Amino acid sequence: MRFFLEISYDGSKYHGWQYQPNAISIQETIEKALGDLLGVKTPIVGSGRTDAGVHASCQIAHFDAENIDNERLQFKLNSYLPQDIAIRKIHSVTQEAHARFDALSRSYTYHMHLNKNPFKVGTSHYLHAPVALSSISAACAVLVNWTDFEAMSKVNTDVNHFNCHILKAEWREVEEGYVFLIQSNRFLRGMVRALVGTLLEVGTKKITIDRFSEILAAKKRAHAGVTVPAPGLFLSKVEYPRDIYLNLDT
C-alpha cells in the first residue's frame, strides 16, 4: 500500500530535504527511521526540495509498505526521530498517488521581524526598517499576472521551462513584522527567496513597480534583488486532489 507522510521540520541543522552523499538531509533521516522500524529499506519521495536551512510546517512525502497501523507507526516514528522532525499524520492513499507529481499547488511563507529578537533567530529574517506595504502590494499584483520567472531562478538550473502559475502572492503585516505568502503550481530553485529580496527593494523604494516588471521581463537573475537568507522560509502547504486519499477524515 502507499502512504503519505505529513511532516514538519526545522531545517536549521540539515543540508536540505534531498538525500546527499556527504551531508545529512531530512529525507535520509526519515528513511533511516522508517527502515529501522519496518525492518526493510523504505525510500520516500517528497513533494519537492527545500534548501539547506529552510523549514517546513507541512511537507508531504510518499512511501510504500505492507500492513501498517498508521497511528502506531506515527507514534513510533515521532519517538524515533530527532526533536526537529515531526510526523503530523500518516495518510492512506491510492497506489498511484505521487507526492511530487500529483501536487496541485505548493505554498511558502517567509517570515520577517522588525525588532531584534533572540527567539526568532533561525526562523525569521531581521529587517532593520519598515517597508512600504502599498508598493509591495502593487508588485504582488504583478506577480499573479506573470508566468515566466526565469529572473527569479537560480542560474544553470536543469528545467524545461520557467513558467509558474502564481495563485496567490500576499505581503501581510503581523504583530512583530511581516509575512510573505505565495502559492503556485510549481516553484523554481531559489525563486521565493529571490522574490522576497526583490520585493524588499520595491518596499524600500530602491526600485519602482515599473522597474520590477522590467526585471521580470528581462529574465536575468543578475537584475533581480539579493537572495534573502534561508531562515524565515517555510514550506507551509501542499494541496492534492481529494480523491487520492483513502482516509475518510482527510
MDAnalysis code that builds the backbone (N, CA, C; Angstrom):
import MDAnalysis as mda
import numpy as np

u = mda.Universe.empty(750, n_residues=250, atom_resindex=np.repeat(np.arange(250), 3), trajectory=True)
u.add_TopologyAttr("name", ["N", "CA", "C"] * 250)
u.add_TopologyAttr("resid", np.arange(1, 251))
u.add_TopologyAttr("resname", ["MET", "ARG", "PHE", "PHE", "LEU", "GLU", "ILE", "SER", "TYR", "ASP", "GLY", "SER", "LYS", "TYR", "HIS", "GLY", "TRP", "GLN", "TYR", "GLN", "PRO", "ASN", "ALA", "ILE", "SER", "ILE", "GLN", "GLU", "THR", "ILE", "GLU", "LYS", "ALA", "LEU", "GLY", "ASP", "LEU", "LEU", "GLY", "VAL", "LYS", "THR", "PRO", "ILE", "VAL", "GLY", "SER", "GLY", "ARG", "THR", "ASP", "ALA", "GLY", "VAL", "HIS", "ALA", "SER", "CYS", "GLN", "ILE", "ALA", "HIS", "PHE", "ASP", "ALA", "GLU", "ASN", "ILE", "ASP", "ASN", "GLU", "ARG", "LEU", "GLN", "PHE", "LYS", "LEU", "ASN", "SER", "TYR", "LEU", "PRO", "GLN", "ASP", "ILE", "ALA", "ILE", "ARG", "LYS", "ILE", "HIS", "SER", "VAL", "THR", "GLN", "GLU", "ALA", "HIS", "ALA", "ARG", "PHE", "ASP", "ALA", "LEU", "SER", "ARG", "SER", "TYR", "THR", "TYR", "HIS", "MET", "HIS", "LEU", "ASN", "LYS", "ASN", "PRO", "PHE", "LYS", "VAL", "GLY", "THR", "SER", "HIS", "TYR", "LEU", "HIS", "ALA", "PRO", "VAL", "ALA", "LEU", "SER", "SER", "ILE", "SER", "ALA", "ALA", "CYS", "ALA", "VAL", "LEU", "VAL", "ASN", "TRP", "THR", "ASP", "PHE", "GLU", "ALA", "MET", "SER", "LYS", "VAL", "ASN", "THR", "ASP", "VAL", "ASN", "HIS", "PHE", "ASN", "CYS", "HIS", "ILE", "LEU", "LYS", "ALA", "GLU", "TRP", "ARG", "GLU", "VAL", "GLU", "GLU", "GLY", "TYR", "VAL", "PHE", "LEU", "ILE", "GLN", "SER", "ASN", "ARG", "PHE", "LEU", "ARG", "GLY", "MET", "VAL", "ARG", "ALA", "LEU", "VAL", "GLY", "THR", "LEU", "LEU", "GLU", "VAL", "GLY", "THR", "LYS", "LYS", "ILE", "THR", "ILE", "ASP", "ARG", "PHE", "SER", "GLU", "ILE", "LEU", "ALA", "ALA", "LYS", "LYS", "ARG", "ALA", "HIS", "ALA", "GLY", "VAL", "THR", "VAL", "PRO", "ALA", "PRO", "GLY", "LEU", "PHE", "LEU", "SER", "LYS", "VAL", "GLU", "TYR", "PRO", "ARG", "ASP", "ILE", "TYR", "LEU", "ASN", "LEU", "ASP", "THR"])
u.atoms.positions = np.array([
    [0.835, -1.195, 0.000],
    [0.000, 0.000, 0.000],
    [0.870, 1.245, 0.000],
    [0.279, 2.350, -0.430],
    [1.014, 3.616, -0.459],
    [0.464, 4.549, 0.616],
    [1.396, 5.337, 1.185],
    [1.041, 6.244, 2.270],
    [1.694, 7.602, 2.045],
    [1.009, 8.649, 2.512],
    [1.571, 9.994, 2.552],
    [1.980, 10.307, 3.984],
    [3.204, 10.765, 4.154],
    [3.651, 11.322, 5.427],
    [3.427, 12.823, 5.394],
    [2.790, 13.357, 6.428],
    [2.663, 14.798, 6.599],
    [3.706, 15.211, 7.643],
    [4.672, 16.026, 7.232],
    [5.889, 16.231, 8.015],
    [6.097, 17.716, 8.327],
    [6.571, 17.993, 9.549],
    [7.064, 19.318, 9.911],
    [8.526, 19.180, 10.322],
    [9.327, 20.169, 9.980],
    [10.714, 20.115, 10.420],
    [11.353, 21.492, 10.488],
    [12.330, 21.586, 11.380],
    [13.214, 22.729, 11.471],
    [14.465, 22.356, 10.675],
    [14.691, 23.062, 9.588],
    [15.776, 22.693, 8.691],
    [17.137, 23.247, 9.056],
    [17.259, 23.877, 10.215],
    [18.495, 24.585, 10.575],
    [19.735, 23.697, 10.542],
    [19.609, 22.449, 10.981],
    [20.772, 21.571, 11.117],
    [20.968, 20.641, 9.921],
    [20.157, 20.821, 8.887],
    [20.185, 19.890, 7.757],
    [20.608, 20.600, 6.467],
    [21.140, 19.806, 5.550],
    [21.559, 20.329, 4.255],
    [20.436, 20.155, 3.231],
    [19.250, 20.540, 3.642],
    [18.103, 20.482, 2.750],
    [17.319, 19.192, 2.873],
    [16.282, 19.085, 2.043],
    [15.413, 17.910, 2.062],
    [16.084, 16.710, 1.426],
    [16.631, 16.902, 0.232],
    [17.039, 15.777, -0.610],
    [18.306, 15.089, -0.118],
    [18.309, 13.773, -0.260],
    [19.468, 12.960, 0.126],
    [20.736, 13.468, -0.545],
    [21.829, 13.558, 0.244],
    [23.134, 13.944, -0.254],
    [24.176, 12.970, 0.302],
    [25.144, 12.580, -0.515],
    [26.089, 11.539, -0.089],
    [26.996, 11.949, 1.068],
    [27.293, 13.238, 1.198],
    [28.271, 13.664, 2.203],
    [27.710, 14.647, 3.220],
    [26.392, 14.713, 3.348],
    [25.773, 15.639, 4.303],
    [24.424, 15.076, 4.727],
    [24.017, 15.411, 5.940],
    [22.761, 14.874, 6.456],
    [21.576, 15.680, 5.921],
    [20.524, 14.969, 5.534],
    [19.325, 15.608, 4.980],
    [18.084, 15.118, 5.722],
    [16.984, 15.827, 5.515],
    [15.701, 15.414, 6.106],
    [15.283, 14.059, 5.537],
    [15.362, 13.917, 4.227],
    [14.958, 12.682, 3.570],
    [15.713, 11.481, 4.130],
    [17.027, 11.601, 4.235],
    [17.844, 10.498, 4.733],
    [17.462, 10.133, 6.170],
    [17.220, 11.131, 6.986],
    [16.899, 10.895, 8.396],
    [15.587, 10.135, 8.541],
    [14.575, 10.518, 7.751],
    [13.277, 9.843, 7.826],
    [13.368, 8.444, 7.229],
    [14.078, 8.301, 6.125],
    [14.228, 6.976, 5.505],
    [14.899, 5.993, 6.456],
    [15.902, 6.444, 7.172],
    [16.578, 5.569, 8.131],
    [15.620, 5.144, 9.241],
    [14.826, 6.090, 9.735],
    [13.862, 5.774, 10.788],
    [12.829, 4.766, 10.294],
    [12.297, 4.987, 9.101],
    [11.316, 4.055, 8.535],
    [11.923, 2.672, 8.332],
    [13.122, 2.638, 7.782],
    [13.770, 1.356, 7.538],
    [14.020, 0.579, 8.816],
    [14.464, 1.275, 9.864],
    [14.721, 0.603, 11.141],
    [13.432, 0.080, 11.767],
    [12.366, 0.853, 11.669],
    [11.109, 0.463, 12.301],
    [10.372, -0.620, 11.514],
    [10.455, -0.564, 10.178],
    [9.738, -1.534, 9.347],
    [10.582, -2.757, 9.008],
    [11.879, -2.684, 9.275],
    [12.754, -3.823, 9.023],
    [13.089, -4.039, 7.570],
    [12.864, -3.018, 6.723],
    [13.168, -3.122, 5.305],
    [13.462, -1.718, 4.786],
    [14.379, -1.614, 3.838],
    [14.692, -0.316, 3.260],
    [13.444, 0.301, 2.659],
    [13.142, 1.546, 3.055],
    [11.888, 2.183, 2.653],
    [12.162, 3.574, 2.108],
    [12.323, 3.705, 0.791],
    [12.552, 5.031, 0.203],
    [11.312, 5.915, 0.338],
    [11.521, 7.226, 0.426],
    [10.421, 8.177, 0.421],
    [10.637, 9.185, -0.699],
    [9.536, 9.711, -1.234],
    [9.583, 10.710, -2.307],
    [8.851, 11.943, -1.825],
    [9.545, 13.073, -1.751],
    [8.942, 14.299, -1.255],
    [8.209, 15.076, -2.325],
    [7.371, 15.999, -1.876],
    [6.623, 16.848, -2.808],
    [7.545, 17.804, -3.553],
    [8.717, 18.051, -2.994],
    [9.690, 18.936, -3.607],
    [10.852, 19.149, -2.664],
    [11.903, 19.795, -3.160],
    [13.089, 20.038, -2.360],
    [12.910, 21.302, -1.516],
    [13.526, 21.304, -0.351],
    [13.780, 22.551, 0.360],
    [15.287, 22.641, 0.548],
    [15.814, 23.857, 0.433],
    [17.255, 24.056, 0.513],
    [17.742, 23.980, 1.953],
    [19.053, 23.983, 2.112],
    [19.663, 23.953, 3.435],
    [19.148, 25.107, 4.283],
    [18.733, 24.799, 5.507],
    [18.266, 25.821, 6.429],
    [16.815, 26.214, 6.287],
    [16.136, 25.722, 5.240],
    [14.720, 26.034, 5.034],
    [13.865, 25.055, 5.836],
    [12.761, 25.547, 6.368],
    [11.894, 24.751, 7.231],
    [10.631, 24.301, 6.488],
    [9.854, 23.465, 7.147],
    [8.547, 23.073, 6.620],
    [7.565, 22.926, 7.767],
    [6.446, 23.609, 7.664],
    [5.345, 23.351, 8.586],
    [4.444, 22.264, 8.020],
    [4.570, 22.018, 6.696],
    [3.836, 20.902, 6.088],
    [4.517, 20.465, 4.793],
    [5.384, 19.476, 4.903],
    [5.962, 18.795, 3.750],
    [5.224, 17.463, 3.591],
    [5.109, 16.983, 2.361],
    [4.457, 15.697, 2.092],
    [5.457, 14.777, 1.393],
    [5.477, 13.514, 1.808],
    [6.305, 12.511, 1.143],
    [5.542, 11.196, 1.107],
    [5.727, 10.416, 0.037],
    [5.047, 9.124, -0.015],
    [6.046, 7.978, 0.139],
    [5.516, 6.845, 0.632],
    [6.305, 5.620, 0.746],
    [5.363, 4.434, 0.615],
    [5.920, 3.273, 0.335],
    [5.141, 2.048, 0.204],
    [5.494, 1.092, 1.336],
    [4.466, 0.425, 1.866],
    [4.673, -0.542, 2.950],
    [3.482, -1.484, 2.994],
    [3.628, -2.562, 3.761],
    [2.565, -3.554, 3.882],
    [2.034, -3.599, 5.312],
    [0.729, -3.633, 5.436],
    [0.053, -3.933, 6.707],
    [0.573, -3.122, 7.891],
    [0.500, -1.799, 7.754],
    [0.919, -0.973, 8.883],
    [-0.292, -0.327, 9.546],
    [-0.158, -0.041, 10.809],
    [-1.146, 0.732, 11.554],
    [-0.673, 2.186, 11.516],
    [-1.421, 3.052, 10.831],
    [-0.970, 4.423, 10.604],
    [-0.641, 5.157, 11.902],
    [-1.551, 5.103, 12.860],
    [-1.355, 5.844, 14.102],
    [-0.204, 5.265, 14.925],
    [-0.080, 3.961, 14.935],
    [1.002, 3.336, 15.698],
    [2.360, 3.654, 15.082],
    [2.443, 3.616, 13.735],
    [3.702, 3.957, 13.077],
    [4.037, 5.430, 13.291],
    [3.035, 6.292, 13.247],
    [3.271, 7.715, 13.515],
    [3.875, 7.906, 14.906],
    [3.313, 7.235, 15.900],
    [3.833, 7.334, 17.271],
    [5.278, 6.840, 17.340],
    [5.551, 5.707, 16.704],
    [6.904, 5.142, 16.744],
    [7.905, 6.053, 16.029],
    [7.500, 6.599, 14.891],
    [8.394, 7.493, 14.165],
    [8.726, 8.734, 14.993],
    [7.715, 9.318, 15.614],
    [7.955, 10.514, 16.410],
    [8.814, 10.220, 17.635],
    [8.751, 9.004, 18.128],
    [9.613, 8.619, 19.244],
    [11.043, 8.392, 18.781],
    [11.197, 7.992, 17.527],
    [12.495, 7.618, 16.969],
    [13.233, 8.818, 16.380],
    [12.493, 9.695, 15.719],
    [13.098, 10.823, 15.014],
    [13.621, 11.883, 15.991],
    [14.593, 12.695, 15.553],
    [15.071, 13.789, 16.404],
    [13.978, 14.827, 16.644],
    [14.198, 15.683, 17.626],
    [13.181, 16.642, 18.044],
    [12.817, 17.650, 16.958],
    [13.706, 17.862, 15.996],
    [13.431, 18.877, 14.982],
    [12.716, 18.328, 13.749],
    [12.268, 17.073, 13.800],
    [11.444, 16.491, 12.734],
    [10.232, 15.823, 13.373],
    [9.037, 16.141, 12.887],
    [7.813, 15.557, 13.434],
    [6.913, 15.051, 12.317],
    [6.293, 13.898, 12.552],
    [5.290, 13.360, 11.638],
    [3.921, 13.783, 12.158],
    [3.247, 14.634, 11.397],
    [1.954, 15.161, 11.839],
    [0.829, 14.152, 11.617],
    [0.947, 13.387, 10.530],
    [-0.077, 12.387, 10.248],
    [0.427, 11.473, 9.140],
    [-0.095, 10.232, 9.124],
    [0.156, 9.310, 8.025],
    [-1.183, 9.033, 7.351],
    [-1.265, 9.349, 6.063],
    [-2.500, 9.178, 5.296],
    [-2.385, 7.947, 4.394],
    [-3.421, 7.142, 4.356],
    [-3.520, 6.080, 3.354],
    [-4.011, 6.701, 2.050],
    [-3.322, 6.390, 0.939],
    [-3.677, 6.980, -0.349],
    [-3.750, 5.884, -1.409],
    [-4.235, 6.248, -2.584],
    [-4.313, 5.281, -3.676],
    [-2.910, 4.858, -4.097],
    [-2.803, 3.686, -4.690],
    [-1.493, 3.134, -5.043],
    [-0.746, 3.997, -6.049],
    [-1.479, 4.745, -6.872],
    [-0.848, 5.563, -7.902],
    [-0.505, 6.967, -7.414],
    [-0.925, 7.325, -6.224],
    [-0.709, 8.686, -5.716],
    [0.782, 8.999, -5.638],
    [1.161, 10.204, -6.054],
    [2.577, 10.590, -6.086],
    [2.734, 11.950, -5.409],
    [3.592, 12.003, -4.396],
    [3.728, 13.222, -3.602],
    [4.191, 14.413, -4.433],
    [5.017, 14.160, -5.434],
    [5.525, 15.265, -6.256],
    [4.611, 15.572, -7.429],
    [4.302, 14.567, -8.223],
    [3.625, 14.817, -9.492],
    [2.125, 15.079, -9.350],
    [1.514, 14.644, -8.258],
    [0.083, 14.866, -8.070],
    [-0.228, 16.164, -7.321],
    [0.789, 16.869, -6.871],
    [0.550, 18.117, -6.133],
    [-0.091, 19.159, -7.044],
    [-1.205, 19.730, -6.595],
    [-1.882, 20.780, -7.354],
    [-1.222, 22.133, -7.138],
    [-0.768, 22.365, -5.920],
    [-0.094, 23.620, -5.604],
    [0.761, 23.438, -4.360],
    [1.698, 24.356, -4.209],
    [2.540, 24.417, -3.013],
    [2.516, 25.855, -2.514],
    [2.587, 26.014, -1.204],
    [2.609, 27.347, -0.608],
    [3.842, 27.498, 0.274],
    [4.434, 28.672, 0.197],
    [5.557, 29.018, 1.058],
    [5.232, 30.296, 1.824],
    [5.782, 30.408, 3.028],
    [5.725, 31.665, 3.763],
    [7.145, 32.080, 4.112],
    [7.363, 33.396, 4.086],
    [8.656, 33.933, 4.511],
    [8.398, 34.933, 5.630],
    [9.018, 34.705, 6.784],
    [8.743, 35.477, 7.993],
    [9.850, 36.496, 8.243],
    [9.433, 37.713, 8.593],
    [10.366, 38.809, 8.871],
    [9.944, 39.542, 10.142],
    [10.913, 39.977, 10.934],
    [10.604, 40.742, 12.144],
    [11.397, 42.040, 12.144],
    [10.826, 43.063, 12.818],
    [11.388, 44.405, 12.766],
    [12.221, 44.778, 13.986],
    [12.015, 44.099, 15.085],
    [12.777, 44.377, 16.296],
    [13.672, 43.190, 16.609],
    [14.900, 43.478, 17.028],
    [15.825, 42.404, 17.341],
    [15.229, 41.476, 18.386],
    [15.208, 40.183, 18.069],
    [14.538, 39.218, 18.941],
    [15.327, 37.910, 18.908],
    [16.002, 37.559, 20.004],
    [16.819, 36.337, 20.009],
    [16.011, 35.069, 19.819],
    [14.708, 35.129, 20.113],
    [13.877, 33.938, 19.998],
    [13.399, 33.691, 18.569],
    [13.693, 34.621, 17.668],
    [13.327, 34.440, 16.269],
    [14.532, 34.075, 15.391],
    [15.701, 33.987, 16.006],
    [16.891, 33.613, 15.245],
    [16.698, 32.208, 14.661],
    [16.886, 32.082, 13.374],
    [16.745, 30.787, 12.709],
    [15.393, 30.527, 12.099],
    [14.384, 31.335, 12.472],
    [13.035, 31.117, 11.919],
    [12.432, 32.384, 11.312],
    [13.150, 33.492, 11.369],
    [12.636, 34.749, 10.840],
    [13.807, 35.631, 10.439],
    [13.595, 36.453, 9.422],
    [14.641, 37.352, 8.911],
    [14.474, 38.727, 9.542],
    [15.558, 39.249, 10.112],
    [15.524, 40.532, 10.813],
    [15.648, 41.677, 9.817],
    [14.594, 42.521, 9.750],
    [14.622, 43.738, 8.943],
    [14.902, 44.926, 9.860],
    [15.692, 45.851, 9.400],
    [16.088, 46.972, 10.249],
    [15.155, 48.181, 10.109],
    [14.225, 48.132, 9.167],
    [13.306, 49.258, 8.975],
    [12.030, 48.762, 8.305],
    [10.908, 49.450, 8.544],
    [9.656, 49.072, 7.879],
    [9.744, 49.258, 6.369],
    [8.801, 48.653, 5.670],
    [8.738, 48.771, 4.215],
    [7.403, 49.392, 3.822],
    [7.322, 49.871, 2.590],
    [6.096, 50.471, 2.068],
    [5.158, 49.367, 1.593],
    [4.145, 49.076, 2.388],
    [3.239, 47.965, 2.073],
    [2.465, 48.195, 0.779],
    [2.082, 49.443, 0.507],
    [1.308, 49.715, -0.703],
    [2.116, 49.398, -1.957],
    [3.396, 49.719, -1.932],
    [4.254, 49.434, -3.091],
    [4.439, 47.934, -3.277],
    [4.668, 47.219, -2.177],
    [4.844, 45.773, -2.272],
    [3.556, 45.102, -2.733],
    [2.420, 45.574, -2.254],
    [1.131, 45.008, -2.690],
    [0.937, 45.182, -4.186],
    [1.353, 46.308, -4.713],
    [1.258, 46.541, -6.159],
    [2.170, 45.576, -6.919],
    [3.354, 45.311, -6.369],
    [4.265, 44.355, -7.009],
    [3.702, 42.939, -6.946],
    [3.046, 42.596, -5.836],
    [2.421, 41.271, -5.715],
    [1.318, 41.092, -6.751],
    [0.609, 42.179, -7.060],
    [-0.436, 42.119, -8.089],
    [0.175, 41.820, -9.458],
    [1.390, 42.292, -9.685],
    [2.091, 41.975, -10.938],
    [2.396, 40.477, -11.007],
    [2.803, 39.911, -9.869],
    [3.216, 38.503, -9.841],
    [2.111, 37.561, -10.282],
    [0.885, 37.791, -9.821],
    [-0.201, 36.851, -10.119],
    [-0.627, 36.924, -11.581],
    [-0.146, 37.925, -12.300],
    [-0.451, 38.038, -13.728],
    [0.768, 37.750, -14.594],
    [1.829, 37.224, -13.960],
    [3.060, 36.919, -14.695],
    [3.215, 35.404, -14.791],
    [3.958, 34.930, -15.787],
    [4.146, 33.482, -15.919],
    [5.608, 33.054, -15.956],
    [6.469, 33.823, -16.607],
    [7.869, 33.422, -16.774],
    [8.722, 34.033, -15.659],
    [9.305, 33.169, -14.802],
    [10.059, 33.653, -13.649],
    [11.537, 33.277, -13.726],
    [12.079, 33.301, -14.951],
    [13.497, 32.998, -15.108],
    [14.364, 33.979, -14.314],
    [13.909, 35.221, -14.199],
    [14.667, 36.234, -13.464],
    [14.802, 35.904, -11.984],
    [13.932, 35.030, -11.472],
    [13.945, 34.691, -10.054],
    [14.463, 33.275, -9.800],
    [15.009, 32.645, -10.823],
    [15.516, 31.282, -10.692],
    [17.032, 31.277, -10.556],
    [17.550, 30.308, -9.804],
    [18.994, 30.106, -9.797],
    [19.468, 29.812, -11.205],
    [20.659, 30.285, -11.534],
    [21.189, 30.062, -12.886],
    [21.633, 28.614, -13.029],
    [21.729, 28.183, -14.283],
    [22.168, 26.816, -14.611],
    [21.271, 25.756, -13.967],
    [19.982, 26.041, -13.906],
    [19.022, 25.095, -13.355],
    [18.496, 24.198, -14.467],
    [18.437, 22.906, -14.194],
    [18.023, 21.929, -15.201],
    [16.503, 21.798, -15.218],
    [15.836, 22.734, -15.895],
    [14.382, 22.693, -16.050],
    [14.037, 22.904, -17.518],
    [12.870, 22.427, -17.912],
    [12.433, 22.567, -19.301],
    [11.887, 23.956, -19.597],
    [11.347, 24.607, -18.574],
    [10.794, 25.953, -18.753],
    [10.742, 26.651, -17.397],
    [10.492, 27.954, -17.423],
    [10.477, 28.768, -16.208],
    [9.079, 29.289, -15.886],
    [8.059, 28.673, -16.479],
    [6.698, 29.140, -16.283],
    [6.098, 28.618, -14.976],
    [5.502, 29.513, -14.230],
    [4.812, 29.179, -12.982],
    [3.489, 29.936, -12.958],
    [2.471, 29.288, -12.424],
    [1.160, 29.928, -12.281],
    [0.987, 30.325, -10.817],
    [1.216, 31.602, -10.538],
    [1.088, 32.102, -9.171],
    [-0.392, 32.264, -8.840],
    [-0.849, 31.520, -7.857],
    [-2.256, 31.566, -7.461],
    [-2.519, 32.628, -6.404],
    [-1.503, 32.917, -5.598],
    [-1.656, 33.910, -4.539],
    [-0.288, 34.473, -4.189],
    [-0.220, 35.779, -3.970],
    [1.007, 36.427, -3.503],
    [0.586, 37.583, -2.606],
    [0.845, 37.463, -1.330],
    [0.397, 38.465, -0.357],
    [1.520, 38.791, 0.619],
    [1.691, 40.069, 0.895],
    [2.656, 40.536, 1.904],
    [1.834, 41.100, 3.055],
    [1.826, 40.418, 4.180],
    [0.952, 40.779, 5.294],
    [1.756, 41.388, 6.442],
    [1.166, 42.393, 7.062],
    [1.737, 42.942, 8.276],
    [1.231, 42.129, 9.459],
    [2.138, 41.673, 10.324],
    [1.774, 40.920, 11.516],
    [2.325, 41.654, 12.738],
    [2.100, 41.096, 13.914],
    [2.401, 41.811, 15.152],
    [3.852, 42.282, 15.240],
    [4.800, 41.439, 14.849],
    [6.209, 41.787, 15.012],
    [6.917, 42.096, 13.699],
    [6.176, 42.107, 12.593],
    [6.828, 42.386, 11.321],
    [5.942, 42.075, 10.140],
    [6.414, 41.161, 9.278],
    [5.695, 40.827, 8.050],
    [5.788, 39.334, 7.748],
    [4.825, 38.864, 6.963],
    [4.868, 37.514, 6.400],
    [4.522, 37.617, 4.924],
    [5.357, 37.032, 4.088],
    [5.065, 36.932, 2.660],
    [4.528, 35.540, 2.394],
    [3.351, 35.456, 1.772],
    [2.716, 34.186, 1.432],
    [2.609, 34.083, -0.079],
    [3.071, 32.961, -0.620],
    [2.961, 32.743, -2.058],
    [2.538, 31.309, -2.336],
    [1.585, 31.156, -3.244],
    [1.073, 29.846, -3.637],
    [1.181, 29.728, -5.149],
    [1.696, 28.586, -5.627],
    [1.893, 28.392, -7.063],
    [1.779, 26.918, -7.402],
    [1.545, 26.651, -8.683],
    [1.513, 25.255, -9.125],
    [2.901, 24.629, -9.086],
    [3.949, 25.470, -9.188],
    [5.325, 24.984, -9.112],
    [6.237, 26.153, -8.753],
    [7.425, 25.822, -8.265],
    [8.418, 26.838, -7.949],
    [9.756, 26.447, -8.554],
    [10.532, 27.444, -8.907],
    [11.876, 27.237, -9.407],
    [12.866, 27.279, -8.246],
    [14.056, 26.765, -8.456],
    [15.062, 26.755, -7.395],
    [15.446, 28.186, -7.006],
    [15.331, 28.481, -5.725],
    [15.685, 29.801, -5.213],
    [14.671, 30.883, -5.499],
    [13.537, 30.526, -6.075],
    [12.570, 31.517, -6.555],
    [11.981, 32.368, -5.434],
    [11.531, 31.751, -4.355],
    [10.842, 32.510, -3.308],
    [11.800, 33.491, -2.637],
    [13.005, 33.047, -2.333],
    [13.956, 33.920, -1.651],
    [14.424, 35.058, -2.558],
    [14.506, 34.809, -3.858],
    [14.844, 35.880, -4.799],
    [13.690, 36.875, -4.916],
    [12.474, 36.362, -4.924],
    [11.304, 37.249, -4.974],
    [11.240, 38.145, -3.753],
    [11.455, 37.569, -2.573],
    [11.412, 38.376, -1.357],
    [12.480, 39.466, -1.399],
    [13.686, 39.103, -1.813],
    [14.756, 40.090, -1.909],
    [14.419, 41.226, -2.857],
    [13.760, 40.907, -3.966],
    [13.394, 41.927, -4.948],
    [12.211, 42.756, -4.454],
    [11.247, 42.113, -3.795],
    [10.112, 42.851, -3.230],
    [10.572, 43.810, -2.129],
    [11.594, 43.427, -1.386],
    [12.136, 44.335, -0.376],
    [12.739, 45.580, -1.027],
    [13.305, 45.434, -2.213],
    [13.816, 46.602, -2.923],
    [12.677, 47.516, -3.353],
    [11.540, 46.912, -3.714],
    [10.348, 47.717, -4.019],
    [9.874, 48.426, -2.757],
    [9.812, 47.687, -1.655],
    [9.284, 48.232, -0.409],
    [10.163, 49.275, 0.238],
    [11.456, 49.298, -0.111],
    [12.356, 50.323, 0.418],
    [12.637, 51.406, -0.622],
    [11.852, 51.408, -1.702],
    [11.908, 52.444, -2.740],
    [13.216, 52.451, -3.531],
    [13.941, 51.328, -3.503],
    [15.158, 51.255, -4.307],
    [14.826, 51.072, -5.783],
    [13.684, 50.400, -6.045],
    [13.213, 50.253, -7.418],
    [11.722, 50.559, -7.459],
    [11.243, 50.946, -8.633],
    [9.823, 51.249, -8.833],
    [9.066, 49.992, -9.269],
    [7.753, 50.093, -9.300],
    [6.932, 48.984, -9.801],
    [7.252, 48.724, -11.271],
    [7.440, 49.783, -12.030],
    [7.791, 49.605, -13.445],
    [9.120, 48.864, -13.583],
    [10.076, 49.229, -12.734],
    [11.376, 48.548, -12.789],
    [11.237, 47.084, -12.385],
    [10.363, 46.807, -11.429],
    [10.093, 45.427, -11.017],
    [9.597, 44.611, -12.207],
    [8.666, 45.164, -12.972],
    [8.154, 44.474, -14.164],
    [9.253, 44.302, -15.212],
    [10.105, 45.306, -15.356],
    [11.208, 45.223, -16.315],
    [12.180, 44.104, -15.939],
    [12.428, 43.936, -14.642],
    [13.321, 42.865, -14.177],
    [12.744, 41.504, -14.535],
    [11.457, 41.313, -14.305],
    [10.816, 40.048, -14.663],
    [10.902, 39.801, -16.165],
    [10.668, 40.854, -16.956],
    [10.664, 40.707, -18.409],
    [12.063, 40.437, -18.962],
    [13.094, 40.939, -18.287],
    [14.460, 40.775, -18.775],
    [14.969, 39.347, -18.617],
    [14.389, 38.586, -17.688],
    [14.728, 37.175, -17.483],
    [16.198, 36.974, -17.107],
    [16.759, 37.925, -16.378],
    [18.158, 37.847, -15.953],
    [18.212, 37.880, -14.424],
    [18.726, 36.805, -13.838],
    [18.790, 36.746, -12.384],
    [19.633, 37.883, -11.805],
    [20.652, 38.305, -12.508],
    [21.547, 39.347, -12.012],
    [20.836, 40.688, -11.840],
    [19.706, 40.884, -12.534],
    [18.984, 42.146, -12.426],
    [18.072, 42.189, -11.205],
    [17.745, 41.033, -10.646],
    [16.814, 40.976, -9.518],
    [17.554, 41.235, -8.204],
    [16.793, 41.246, -7.104],
    [17.366, 41.530, -5.800],
    [18.162, 40.358, -5.254],
    [18.770, 40.591, -4.105],
    [19.576, 39.548, -3.472],
    [18.674, 38.410, -2.997],
    [19.261, 37.249, -2.828],
    [18.560, 36.120, -2.235],
    [18.574, 36.288, -0.715],
    [17.403, 36.401, -0.113],
    [17.349, 36.583, 1.340],
    [17.754, 35.275, 2.028],
    [18.181, 35.333, 3.284],
    [18.655, 34.136, 3.985],
    [17.577, 33.069, 4.126],
    [18.027, 31.812, 4.228],
    [17.100, 30.679, 4.344],
    [16.238, 30.739, 5.602],
    [16.795, 31.088, 6.784],
    [15.940, 31.180, 7.976],
    [14.822, 32.204, 7.728],
    [13.614, 31.791, 7.985],
    [12.448, 32.611, 7.669],
    [11.558, 31.965, 6.628],
    [12.121, 31.061, 5.814],
    [11.335, 30.423, 4.756],
    [10.778, 29.084, 5.214],
    [9.479, 28.900, 5.007],
    [8.778, 27.671, 5.374],
    [7.966, 27.166, 4.185],
    [8.087, 25.878, 3.868],
    [7.099, 25.219, 3.025],
    [5.887, 24.992, 3.911],
    [4.763, 25.618, 3.590],
    [3.648, 25.660, 4.541],
    [2.435, 24.819, 4.152],
    [2.316, 24.474, 2.862],
    [1.135, 23.693, 2.466],
    [1.367, 23.077, 1.096],
    [0.883, 21.838, 0.925],
    [0.890, 21.174, -0.376],
    [-0.515, 20.613, -0.583],
    [-1.130, 20.960, -1.692],
    [-2.513, 20.541, -1.952],
    [-2.556, 19.459, -3.024],
    [-3.487, 18.501, -2.834],
    [-3.671, 17.364, -3.727],
    [-5.145, 17.172, -4.046],
    [-5.452, 16.445, -5.120],
    [-6.847, 16.075, -5.362],
    [-7.378, 15.258, -4.187],
    [-8.565, 15.544, -3.764],
    [-9.138, 14.879, -2.594],
    [-9.300, 13.369, -2.812],
    [-9.527, 12.967, -4.070],
    [-9.865, 11.560, -4.308],
    [-8.660, 10.624, -4.226],
    [-7.449, 11.151, -4.013],
    [-6.303, 10.240, -3.842],
    [-6.204, 9.729, -2.399],
    [-6.921, 10.379, -1.481],
    [-6.878, 9.958, -0.076],
    [-7.905, 8.870, 0.187],
    [-7.495, 7.885, 0.977],
    [-8.414, 6.831, 1.403],
    [-8.978, 7.101, 2.795],
    [-8.305, 8.003, 3.547],
    [-8.811, 8.382, 4.866],
    [-10.097, 9.190, 4.702],
    [-11.136, 8.772, 5.378],
    [-12.399, 9.477, 5.252],
    [-12.374, 10.840, 5.920],
    [-11.455, 11.050, 6.869],
    [-11.427, 12.325, 7.587],
    [-10.457, 13.314, 6.966],
    [-9.892, 13.002, 5.780],
    [-8.933, 13.912, 5.140],
    [-9.655, 15.033, 4.414],
])
